[in-house]
Amino acid sequence: MQIGKYELEKFPVILAPMDGITDKIYRKICKEMGASLTYSEFISADSIVREAKRSFDKISKNDDEHPFVVQIFGNNPIIMGEAASIVECAGADIIDLNFGCPMKKIVSKGAGAALLKNPQLMIDITKNVVNKVSIPVTVKTRLGWDESDIIIEKLVPRLQDCGIAALTLHARTRKQLFAGEADWSYFLKLKSNSSIKIPIIGNGDIDSPQKAKDAFYAYNVDGVMIGRAAIGNPWIFKNCYSFLNNDLLLPPPTIDDRLSVCKRHLDELVMLKGERIAIIEMRKFFKSYFKGIPNIKQYRLALLNSTNLNEIYDIFESISRFAINHN
């Protein structure tokens, strides 16, 4: 799959942009585990233009992170263009436009999935951003606002005409949020349209190597993007790579494997953001890092309720002893 000058592998498996999840530390971990491409957390164009420090921290990339994709959101074509230009100057290799986030705090501002109700504004934003930067611009969106207003088949050719280099489709409507099943039949409709030349990346319900392989072979997508299933589970990228390229299913990570990566994640977060913020942010990951292990619930709950590093390291030691007794 090709995005501008960047050529990805035959079966690209991509880490989705997620607020509070895909910072530079977790992107690095997922990249090491085999993610073909990783996206930044989504960032407000207004904040970038106002030079909000938190937004610029999100633009920070790892030294070896290429291509580096930054996702921005907003509802003003001029501000989105200005923000894109700033992001390009800050070192982004690709800019992704968030036209699909269903979160109320984004939609209430007329951004993200709210733009599905105003496709002309979406087109105006896209045109302005493409004209303002020299790097590839991509789009992530949904099927439509609700089941009565599915616009994706008409929308993709219009976005392509604006000059975007690829499009990611989360195959749900905004109304669905993350409920129900994604409707992957729309990928077959898009891929059967000979006028659509840009890569189409599939997103929605990919939580196993088998589903990733089905997406490529049954729905003919050019890449797959994994979001929720990758939280606290960076091994999914290694597993997908192995199954897609070698038809080999890897064994699940051991408790020691999970503990090692979790500890590293926490330690690097502490160095980057300080103890208090690191502990708060790791609560999004603790449950998933140790998901599916019998009789470990008490340790997961303890991690979620811990308020200082010493407590957390003591719990890690308990998990380590637990692992020895269950090997």
BAFIFI-507909 format. One line per field, with one value per residue: residue number from 1; residue in one letter; chain; x, z, y of N, C-alpha, C in turn. Coordinates in steps of 0.1 Angstrom, whole numbers, m for minus. Each point is the difference from the previous one (the first is absolute). Example, Ala and Ser with C-alpha at 12.3 -4.5 7.8 and 13.67 -1.06 7.14 Angstrom:
nr	1; 2
rest	A; S
kette	A; A
n.u	132; m4
n.w	78; m7
n.v	m57; 11
ca.u	m9; 9
ca.w	0; 0
ca.v	12; 11
c.u	9; m8
c.w	0; 8
c.v	12; 11
This chain:
nr	1; 2; 3; 4; 5; 6; 7; 8; 9; 10; 11; 12; 13; 14; 15; 16; 17; 18; 19; 20; 21; 22; 23; 24; 25; 26; 27; 28; 29; 30; 31; 32; 33; 34; 35; 36; 37; 38; 39; 40; 41; 42; 43; 44; 45; 46; 47; 48; 49; 50; 51; 52; 53; 54; 55; 56; 57; 58; 59; 60; 61; 62; 63; 64; 65; 66; 67; 68; 69; 70; 71; 72; 73; 74; 75; 76; 77; 78; 79; 80; 81; 82; 83; 84; 85; 86; 87; 88; 89; 90; 91; 92; 93; 94; 95; 96; 97; 98; 99; 100; 101; 102; 103; 104; 105; 106; 107; 108; 109; 110; 111; 112; 113; 114; 115; 116; 117; 118; 119; 120; 121; 122; 123; 124; 125; 126; 127; 128; 129; 130; 131; 132; 133; 134; 135; 136; 137; 138; 139; 140; 141; 142; 143; 144; 145; 146; 147; 148; 149; 150; 151; 152; 153; 154; 155; 156; 157; 158; 159; 160; 161; 162; 163; 164; 165; 166; 167; 168; 169; 170; 171; 172; 173; 174; 175; 176; 177; 178; 179; 180; 181; 182; 183; 184; 185; 186; 187; 188; 189; 190; 191; 192; 193; 194; 195; 196; 197; 198; 199; 200; 201; 202; 203; 204; 205; 206; 207; 208; 209; 210; 211; 212; 213; 214; 215; 216; 217; 218; 219; 220; 221; 222; 223; 224; 225; 226; 227; 228; 229; 230; 231; 232; 233; 234; 235; 236; 237; 238; 239; 240; 241; 242; 243; 244; 245; 246; 247; 248; 249; 250; 251; 252; 253; 254; 255; 256; 257; 258; 259; 260; 261; 262; 263; 264; 265; 266; 267; 268; 269; 270; 271; 272; 273; 274; 275; 276; 277; 278; 279; 280; 281; 282; 283; 284; 285; 286; 287; 288; 289; 290; 291; 292; 293; 294; 295; 296; 297; 298; 299; 300; 301; 302; 303; 304; 305; 306; 307; 308; 309; 310; 311; 312; 313; 314; 315; 316; 317; 318; 319; 320; 321; 322; 323; 324; 325; 326; 327
rest	M; Q; I; G; K; Y; E; L; E; K; F; P; V; I; L; A; P; M; D; G; I; T; D; K; I; Y; R; K; I; C; K; E; M; G; A; S; L; T; Y; S; E; F; I; S; A; D; S; I; V; R; E; A; K; R; S; F; D; K; I; S; K; N; D; D; E; H; P; F; V; V; Q; I; F; G; N; N; P; I; I; M; G; E; A; A; S; I; V; E; C; A; G; A; D; I; I; D; L; N; F; G; C; P; M; K; K; I; V; S; K; G; A; G; A; A; L; L; K; N; P; Q; L; M; I; D; I; T; K; N; V; V; N; K; V; S; I; P; V; T; V; K; T; R; L; G; W; D; E; S; D; I; I; I; E; K; L; V; P; R; L; Q; D; C; G; I; A; A; L; T; L; H; A; R; T; R; K; Q; L; F; A; G; E; A; D; W; S; Y; F; L; K; L; K; S; N; S; S; I; K; I; P; I; I; G; N; G; D; I; D; S; P; Q; K; A; K; D; A; F; Y; A; Y; N; V; D; G; V; M; I; G; R; A; A; I; G; N; P; W; I; F; K; N; C; Y; S; F; L; N; N; D; L; L; L; P; P; P; T; I; D; D; R; L; S; V; C; K; R; H; L; D; E; L; V; M; L; K; G; E; R; I; A; I; I; E; M; R; K; F; F; K; S; Y; F; K; G; I; P; N; I; K; Q; Y; R; L; A; L; L; N; S; T; N; L; N; E; I; Y; D; I; F; E; S; I; S; R; F; A; I; N; H; N
kette	A; A; A; A; A; A; A; A; A; A; A; A; A; A; A; A; A; A; A; A; A; A; A; A; A; A; A; A; A; A; A; A; A; A; A; A; A; A; A; A; A; A; A; A; A; A; A; A; A; A; A; A; A; A; A; A; A; A; A; A; A; A; A; A; A; A; A; A; A; A; A; A; A; A; A; A; A; A; A; A; A; A; A; A; A; A; A; A; A; A; A; A; A; A; A; A; A; A; A; A; A; A; A; A; A; A; A; A; A; A; A; A; A; A; A; A; A; A; A; A; A; A; A; A; A; A; A; A; A; A; A; A; A; A; A; A; A; A; A; A; A; A; A; A; A; A; A; A; A; A; A; A; A; A; A; A; A; A; A; A; A; A; A; A; A; A; A; A; A; A; A; A; A; A; A; A; A; A; A; A; A; A; A; A; A; A; A; A; A; A; A; A; A; A; A; A; A; A; A; A; A; A; A; A; A; A; A; A; A; A; A; A; A; A; A; A; A; A; A; A; A; A; A; A; A; A; A; A; A; A; A; A; A; A; A; A; A; A; A; A; A; A; A; A; A; A; A; A; A; A; A; A; A; A; A; A; A; A; A; A; A; A; A; A; A; A; A; A; A; A; A; A; A; A; A; A; A; A; A; A; A; A; A; A; A; A; A; A; A; A; A; A; A; A; A; A; A; A; A; A; A; A; A; A; A; A; A; A; A; A; A; A; A; A; A; A; A; A; A; A; A; A; A; A; A; A; A
n.u	8; m4; 6; m3; 11; m9; 9; m12; 1; 1; 1; m2; 4; m9; 7; m13; m3; 5; m9; 12; 2; m1; 5; 11; m2; m13; 1; 10; m7; m11; 8; 6; m13; 3; m5; m7; m9; 4; m11; 2; m1; m13; 3; m5; m6; m11; 3; 2; m10; m6; 8; m10; 7; m12; m5; 9; m3; m12; 5; 5; 11; 1; 13; m4; m9; 1; m11; m1; m11; m4; m9; m6; m7; m11; m6; 12; m4; m1; m6; m7; 0; m2; m9; m4; 0; m5; m10; m1; 1; m9; m1; m13; m1; m11; m10; m6; m11; m4; m7; 5; 8; m6; 11; m9; 12; 2; m10; 0; 13; m8; 8; 11; m8; 0; 12; m4; m4; 13; m3; m7; m3; m3; m6; m6; m2; m3; m7; m4; m2; m5; m6; m1; 0; 13; m5; 0; m12; m4; m11; m6; m9; m13; m9; m4; m9; m10; m8; m7; 12; 0; 11; 6; m9; m8; 3; 4; m8; m9; 3; m1; m10; m1; 5; m9; 9; m9; m9; m2; m7; m6; m3; m2; m12; m1; m12; 6; 7; 1; m13; m6; m2; 13; m4; 7; m13; 1; 9; m8; m9; 8; 5; m13; 1; 1; m8; m1; 10; m4; 10; m7; 0; m1; m10; 1; 1; 11; m2; 4; 11; m9; m5; 13; 2; m11; 4; 12; m4; m9; 7; 12; 1; 6; m7; 4; m10; 7; m11; m12; 1; 6; m10; 12; m1; 12; m1; m11; 10; 7; m12; m5; 12; 1; m12; 1; 12; m3; m13; 6; m8; 4; 7; m10; 1; 11; m2; 11; m4; m12; 5; 8; m10; m9; 10; 4; m12; m2; 11; m2; m12; 5; 10; m10; m9; 8; 2; m5; 5; 12; m3; m4; 9; 7; m9; 2; 12; 0; m12; 3; 10; m9; m7; m10; 7; m2; m9; 0; m13; 4; 10; m9; m8; 9; 4; m13; 1; 11; 6; 9; 12; 3; m12; 2; 13; m6; m10; 9; 6; m12; m2; 12; m3; m11; 8; 9; m11; m1; 13
n.w	0; m8; 9; m11; 6; 9; m2; 3; 10; m4; 13; m2; 13; 2; 8; 5; m4; 12; 5; 5; m12; m12; 12; 1; 13; 0; m8; 7; 10; m5; m3; 12; 3; m10; 7; m11; 7; 6; 6; 0; 13; 0; m8; 8; m11; 7; 7; m12; m6; 11; m5; 2; 12; 6; m9; 3; 12; m5; m5; 12; m8; m1; 3; 1; 4; m10; m7; 4; 4; m3; 9; m8; 8; m6; m1; 0; m13; 3; 11; m6; m10; 8; 7; m11; m4; 12; m2; m12; 4; 8; m13; m2; m2; 7; m6; 11; m7; 13; m8; 11; 8; 7; 6; 10; 7; m9; 0; 12; m4; m6; 7; m4; 6; 7; m6; 5; 8; m2; m10; m4; 13; 1; m12; 5; 11; m6; m9; 11; 7; m10; m1; 13; m3; 1; 12; m1; m5; 12; m1; 12; m4; 0; 1; 11; 1; m8; 3; 2; 3; m7; 2; 6; m8; 3; 13; m1; m11; 8; 10; m8; m6; 13; m3; 7; 9; 10; 3; 13; m1; 10; m2; 7; 4; 0; m4; m7; 0; 11; 0; 2; m12; m4; m10; m1; m3; 7; 5; m1; 4; 10; 3; m2; 5; m13; 4; 10; 0; 10; 9; 2; 12; 4; 7; 12; 13; m4; 5; m12; m1; 5; 8; 4; 0; 6; 7; m1; 3; 10; 5; m3; 13; m1; 11; 12; 8; 10; 7; 4; m10; m3; 8; 4; m13; 2; 7; 0; 0; 10; 7; m3; 3; 11; 3; m2; 5; 11; 1; 9; 9; 6; 10; 9; 3; 6; 12; m1; m12; 5; 11; m8; m9; 9; 6; m12; m3; 12; 0; m12; 3; 11; m8; m8; 8; 7; 13; 3; m11; 2; 13; m2; m8; 9; 7; m12; 5; 13; m1; m11; 7; 10; m12; 4; 11; 2; 10; m9; 1; 11; m8; m9; 9; 6; m12; m3; 13; m6; 9; 2; m4; 13; 1; m12; 4; 11; m7; m7; 12; 5; m11; 2; 13; m3; m9; 10; 8; m11; 0
n.v	m12; 10; 8; 7; 5; m3; m10; m5; m9; m13; m3; 13; m1; 9; 8; 0; 12; 1; 8; 4; m5; 6; 2; 8; m2; 1; 11; 4; m3; 6; 10; m2; m1; 9; 11; 0; 6; 11; 3; 13; 4; 0; 10; 9; 3; 3; m11; m6; 7; m3; m10; m8; 0; m4; 8; 9; m4; 0; 11; m1; m3; m13; m1; m13; 9; m9; 3; 13; m6; 12; m4; 9; 8; 4; 12; 6; 1; 13; m2; m9; 9; 10; m8; m4; 13; 3; m9; 4; 12; m6; m5; 3; m13; m3; 6; m4; 1; 4; m8; m7; 8; m10; 3; 1; m1; m9; m9; 3; m2; m9; m8; m7; m9; 11; m1; m12; 9; 3; m9; 11; 1; m13; 2; 11; m7; m11; 7; 7; m11; m7; 12; m3; m13; m5; m4; m13; 2; m6; m8; 2; m9; 2; m9; 6; 10; m6; m10; 11; 2; m11; 8; m10; m6; 10; m1; m13; m1; 7; m8; m11; 7; 0; m12; m7; m6; m1; m10; 3; m11; 6; m12; 11; 3; 13; m2; m9; 10; m9; 2; m12; m5; 2; 8; m11; m2; 11; m8; m10; 8; 4; m12; m2; 12; m1; 10; m9; 8; 8; m3; m11; 6; m13; 5; m7; m3; 5; m12; m5; m8; m9; 9; 2; m13; m2; 11; m6; m13; 3; 11; m5; 2; 12; 2; m4; 6; 0; 1; m2; m9; 12; 4; 2; 0; 5; m12; 7; 10; m5; m2; 13; 6; m8; 3; 13; 0; m7; 5; 7; m7; 11; m6; 0; 13; m4; m4; m7; m4; m2; m6; m6; m2; m4; m6; m4; m2; m5; m6; m3; m4; m6; m4; m3; m6; m7; m3; 12; 7; m5; 1; 12; 3; m6; 6; 7; m4; 2; 3; 7; 5; m2; 3; m7; 5; m13; 3; 10; m1; m6; m5; m3; m4; m7; m4; m2; m5; m4; 7; m10; 4; 3; 4; 6; 3; 2; 6; 7; 2; 4; 7; 4; 0; 7; 6; 1; 3; 7; m1
ca.u	m8; 8; m6; 10; 13; 3; m5; m1; 1; m11; m12; 2; m8; 3; m5; m9; 1; m9; 3; 4; 5; 11; 11; 12; 5; m8; 3; 13; m2; m8; 8; 9; m8; m4; m9; 6; m1; m6; m6; 0; m13; m6; 4; m8; 7; 0; 10; 13; 2; 1; 12; m2; 12; m4; m1; 13; 6; m6; 7; 14; 1; 12; 11; 0; m14; m3; m7; m7; m13; m7; m15; m6; m14; m6; m11; 3; 10; 12; 7; 5; 11; 11; 5; 7; 13; 8; 4; 11; 12; 4; 6; m9; 2; m13; m11; m13; m11; m9; m14; m8; m1; m14; m1; m9; 7; 5; m12; m7; 7; m2; 11; m1; m11; m11; 2; m8; m13; 3; 11; 6; 10; 11; 7; 7; 11; 9; 7; 8; 12; 8; 7; 9; 12; 6; 1; m13; m11; m9; m12; m7; m14; m10; m9; m9; m5; m8; m3; m8; 8; 13; 5; 14; 2; 1; 10; 14; 5; 2; 12; 11; 2; 6; 14; 4; 8; m6; m11; m4; m14; m6; m12; m12; m5; 2; m11; 4; 12; 8; m9; m3; 11; 3; m6; 11; m4; 3; 13; m2; m6; 11; 10; m5; m1; 13; 4; 7; 14; 8; m1; m11; 4; m12; 0; m13; m1; 12; 6; 7; 6; m10; m8; 8; 2; m13; m2; 8; m3; m14; m5; 9; 5; 14; 6; m9; 4; m4; m1; m2; 6; 14; 3; 6; 2; 8; 4; m9; 6; 9; m8; m5; 11; 4; m11; m2; 12; 6; m11; 4; m5; 9; m6; m2; 11; 0; m2; 13; 1; m9; 6; 12; m3; m8; 9; 8; m10; m2; 13; 2; m10; 4; 11; m5; m12; 0; m6; m14; m7; 3; m8; m14; m1; 2; m13; m6; 7; 3; m10; 3; 13; m1; m13; m1; 8; m8; 4; 9; m9; 4; 12; m4; m8; 10; 7; m9; m2; 13; 3; 14; 8; 4; m11; m1; 11; m3; m10; 7; 7; m10; m3; 12; 0; m12; 4; 9; m8; m10; 7
ca.w	0; m2; 4; m5; m3; 10; m4; 11; m4; m8; 8; 11; 11; 4; 13; m2; 9; 12; 9; 13; m2; m9; 1; m7; 7; m4; m14; m1; 4; m11; m11; 2; m1; m14; m7; m13; 1; 12; m1; 12; 5; m8; 5; m4; m9; 7; 10; m7; m4; 12; 6; 13; 2; 0; m14; m5; 6; m7; m13; 3; m5; 3; m9; m11; m4; m14; 0; 12; m4; 10; m3; 5; m1; 1; m9; m7; m11; 1; 12; m3; m9; 8; 9; m8; m3; 12; 3; m10; 4; 12; m3; m4; m14; m6; 9; m1; 4; 7; m4; 4; 15; 5; 14; 2; 2; m14; m8; 5; m6; m14; m6; m1; m8; m3; m14; m9; m3; m9; m8; m7; 9; 0; m12; 1; 9; m7; m10; 5; 6; m11; m7; 9; 4; m11; 4; m2; 9; 0; 7; 8; 2; 3; m11; m1; 13; 5; m10; m10; m7; m3; m11; m3; m14; m8; 6; m3; m12; 1; 8; m9; m9; 8; 0; 12; m4; 5; 8; 9; 3; 11; m7; 8; 0; 13; 10; 6; 9; m2; 2; m11; m8; m11; m12; m10; m14; m7; m6; m13; m9; m4; m7; m14; m7; m7; 0; 12; m2; 13; 9; 10; 12; 7; 15; 6; 5; m3; 13; m1; m13; m10; m6; m9; m13; m7; m6; m12; m10; m3; m3; m9; 5; m2; 14; 11; 11; 13; 10; 14; 3; 2; 13; 9; m7; m12; m7; m12; m13; m3; m3; m14; m10; m1; m6; m14; m9; 2; 4; 13; 12; 11; 13; 7; 9; 13; 11; 1; m11; 2; 11; m4; m9; 8; 9; m9; m4; 12; 3; m10; 2; 11; m4; m10; 5; 15; 7; 2; m13; m5; 7; m5; m14; m1; 4; m12; m5; 9; m2; m13; 0; 7; m3; m4; 8; 11; 14; 1; 1; 12; m3; m10; 8; 8; m9; m3; 11; 6; m1; 0; m7; 9; 0; m12; m2; 9; m7; m11; 6; 3; m12; m4; 8; m6; m13; 3; 5; m10; m13
ca.v	12; 12; 13; 10; m7; m10; m14; m9; m14; m6; 0; 10; 0; 14; 4; 11; 11; 0; 10; m5; m14; m1; 9; m5; m12; m12; m2; m7; m14; m7; m1; m11; m12; m3; 9; 5; 15; 5; 14; 7; 4; 11; 13; 11; 10; 13; 0; 1; 14; 8; m5; m7; m9; m14; m4; m1; m12; m11; 0; m5; m13; m7; 3; m9; m2; 5; 13; 4; 4; 9; 3; 12; 2; 13; 2; 12; m3; 9; m4; m14; 2; 6; m10; m10; 6; 0; m14; m4; 7; m6; m13; m11; m5; m1; 6; m7; 8; m8; 2; m11; m2; 1; 5; 12; 13; 4; 3; 12; 12; m1; m7; m14; m6; 10; 5; m8; 7; 12; m5; 11; 6; m10; 2; 12; m2; m9; 8; 10; m7; m5; 11; 7; m8; m7; m14; m7; 2; m11; 2; m11; 4; m11; m2; 11; 4; m11; m10; 7; 10; m6; 8; m3; m4; 13; 8; m4; 6; 15; 2; m3; 11; 11; m3; m8; m11; m12; 2; m11; 0; m8; m4; 3; 14; 7; m3; m13; 1; m12; m11; m8; m5; 8; m5; 0; m1; 12; m1; m6; 10; 10; m6; m3; 12; 1; 14; 2; m4; 1; m11; 0; m7; m5; 2; m4; m14; m8; m3; m13; m3; m6; 11; 9; m7; 1; 13; 2; m9; 0; 13; 6; 13; 2; m1; m1; 8; m6; 10; m5; m13; 1; 7; m10; m13; 3; m13; m3; 3; m11; m12; 2; m2; m14; m8; 5; m2; m13; m9; m6; 6; 0; m2; 13; 4; m5; 10; 7; 9; 11; 8; 7; 12; 9; 7; 9; 10; 9; 6; 10; 11; 8; 8; 10; 9; 1; m11; 1; m2; m14; m9; 2; m5; m14; m6; m4; m11; m11; m11; m7; m7; m12; m5; m14; m9; m4; 3; 11; 12; 8; 9; 10; 10; 7; 9; 11; 9; 5; 15; 4; m10; m11; m9; m6; m9; m11; m8; m7; m11; m11; m6; m8; m12; m7; m6; m12; m11; m4; m4
c.u	9; m8; 10; 13; 3; m7; 0; 0; m13; m14; 2; m10; 3; m7; m8; 3; m10; 4; 4; 6; 13; 10; 13; 5; m8; 2; 13; m1; m7; 9; 10; m6; m5; m10; 6; 0; m8; m5; 1; m14; m6; 1; m9; 8; 0; 11; 14; 2; 2; 13; m2; 10; m4; m1; 14; 7; m5; 7; 14; 1; 13; 10; m1; m14; m3; m7; m7; m13; m7; m14; m5; m15; m4; m11; 1; 11; 13; 9; 6; 12; 12; 6; 8; 14; 10; 5; 10; 13; 6; 6; m9; 3; m13; m10; m13; m11; m11; m14; m9; m2; m14; m2; m7; 8; 6; m12; m7; 6; m1; 12; m2; m12; m11; 1; m7; m14; 2; 12; 7; 11; 12; 9; 8; 13; 11; 8; 10; 13; 9; 8; 10; 13; 5; 1; m14; m11; m10; m12; m4; m14; m9; m10; m10; m4; m8; m4; m8; 8; 15; 6; 13; 3; 2; 11; 14; 5; 3; 12; 12; 3; 7; 15; 5; 8; m5; m12; m2; m15; m2; m14; m12; m5; 4; m10; 4; 11; 9; m9; m3; 12; 3; m5; 11; m4; 3; 14; 0; m6; 10; 10; m4; m2; 13; 5; 8; 14; 8; m2; m12; 4; m12; 2; m14; 0; 12; 6; 7; 7; m9; m9; 8; 2; m13; m2; 8; m6; m15; m5; 9; 5; 15; 8; m11; 5; m6; 0; m2; 7; 15; 3; 5; 3; 9; 4; m10; 6; 10; m7; m6; 10; 3; m11; m2; 11; 5; m11; 3; m6; 10; m7; m2; 12; m1; m3; 13; 1; m9; 5; 12; m3; m8; 10; 8; m9; m1; 13; 2; m10; 4; 11; m5; m10; 0; m9; m16; m8; 2; m9; m15; m1; 2; m12; m8; 6; 0; m10; 3; 13; m2; m13; 1; 8; m9; 5; 9; m8; 4; 11; m4; m8; 10; 8; m9; m2; 13; 2; 14; 9; 4; m11; m1; 11; m2; m10; 7; 8; m9; m4; 11; 0; m12; 4; 8; m8; m10; 7; 1
c.w	0; 5; m3; m4; 9; m3; 12; m5; m6; 8; 12; 10; 9; 14; m2; 9; 12; 10; 14; m1; m9; 1; m5; 6; m5; m15; m2; 4; m11; m13; 1; 0; m14; m6; m12; 0; 13; m1; 14; 6; m9; 8; m5; m9; 7; 11; m6; m4; 12; 7; 14; 2; m1; m15; m6; 6; m8; m14; 1; m5; 4; m11; m13; m6; m14; m7; 12; m4; 12; m4; 7; m2; 1; m10; m8; m10; 2; 12; m2; m9; 8; 9; m8; m4; 12; 3; m10; 4; 13; m2; m4; m15; m7; 10; m3; 5; 6; m3; 5; 15; 4; 14; 1; 1; m14; m9; 4; m5; m15; m7; 0; m8; m2; m15; m10; m3; m9; m9; m8; 8; 1; m12; 0; 9; m7; m10; 5; 7; m11; m7; 9; 3; m12; 3; m2; 11; m2; 8; 7; 2; 2; m12; m3; 15; 7; m12; m11; m9; m2; m13; m6; m14; m8; 5; m4; m13; 1; 8; m8; m9; 7; 1; 12; m6; 4; 8; 9; 4; 12; m4; 10; m3; 13; 10; 7; 10; m3; 2; m13; m8; m11; m13; m11; m14; m7; m6; m14; m10; m4; m9; m14; m8; m7; 0; 13; m1; 13; 8; 10; 12; 8; 15; 5; 3; m4; 14; 1; m13; m11; m6; m9; m13; m8; m6; m13; m11; m4; m4; m8; 4; m2; 13; 10; 11; 13; 11; 14; 3; 2; 13; 10; m6; m13; m8; m12; m13; m4; m5; m14; m11; m3; m8; m15; m9; 0; 3; 13; 11; 11; 13; 7; 8; 14; 10; 1; m12; 2; 11; m5; m9; 8; 9; m8; m4; 11; 2; m10; 1; 12; m4; m9; 7; 15; 6; 0; m13; m5; 6; m5; m14; m1; 4; m12; m6; 9; m2; m12; 0; 6; m2; m3; 8; 12; 13; 2; 3; 12; m3; m10; 8; 8; m8; m3; 11; 7; m3; 0; m6; 8; 1; m12; m2; 10; m6; m11; 6; 3; m13; m5; 8; m4; m12; 3; 4; m10; m13; 0
c.v	12; 12; 11; m8; m11; m13; m9; m15; m5; 0; 9; m1; 12; 2; 12; 12; m1; 10; m6; m14; 1; 11; m6; m13; m13; m2; m8; m15; m8; m1; m11; m13; m3; 8; 6; 15; 3; 14; 7; 0; 11; 14; 11; 10; 14; 1; 1; 14; 9; m3; m5; m10; m14; m5; m3; m12; m12; m1; m6; m14; m7; 2; m8; m2; 7; m12; 3; 7; 8; 2; 12; 0; 14; 2; 13; m2; 8; m5; m14; 1; 5; m10; m11; 5; 0; m15; m5; 6; m7; m14; m11; m4; m1; 7; m7; 9; m8; 5; m11; m2; 2; 6; 13; 13; 5; 4; 13; 13; 1; m6; m15; m5; 10; 5; m10; 6; 12; m4; 11; 7; m9; 1; 13; 0; m8; 8; 10; m6; m5; 11; 7; m7; m7; m15; m7; 3; m12; 3; m12; 4; m12; m1; 12; 3; m11; m9; 6; 9; m6; 7; m5; m3; 13; 8; m3; 6; 15; 3; m3; 11; 12; m2; m8; m12; m13; 3; m12; 1; m9; m3; m1; 14; 6; m4; m14; 2; m12; m12; m8; m4; 10; m7; 0; m1; 13; 1; m7; 10; 11; m6; m4; 12; 3; 14; 3; m6; 0; m13; 2; m9; m3; 1; m4; m15; m9; m3; m13; m1; m5; 11; 9; m7; 0; 13; 2; m9; 0; 13; 9; 14; 0; 0; m1; 9; m6; 11; m6; m13; 1; 7; m11; m14; 3; m12; m3; 3; m11; m13; 1; m2; m14; m8; 5; m5; m15; m11; m7; 8; m1; m3; 14; 4; m6; 12; 9; 10; 12; 9; 9; 12; 10; 8; 10; 12; 10; 8; 12; 12; 9; 9; 12; 10; 2; m11; 1; m3; m14; m10; 1; m6; m15; m8; m5; m13; m12; m12; m8; m8; m13; m7; m15; m10; m4; 4; 11; 13; 9; 9; 11; 11; 9; 11; 12; 9; 6; 14; 4; m12; m12; m11; m8; m10; m12; m10; m8; m12; m12; m7; m9; m13; m9; m8; m12; m12; m6; m4; m15
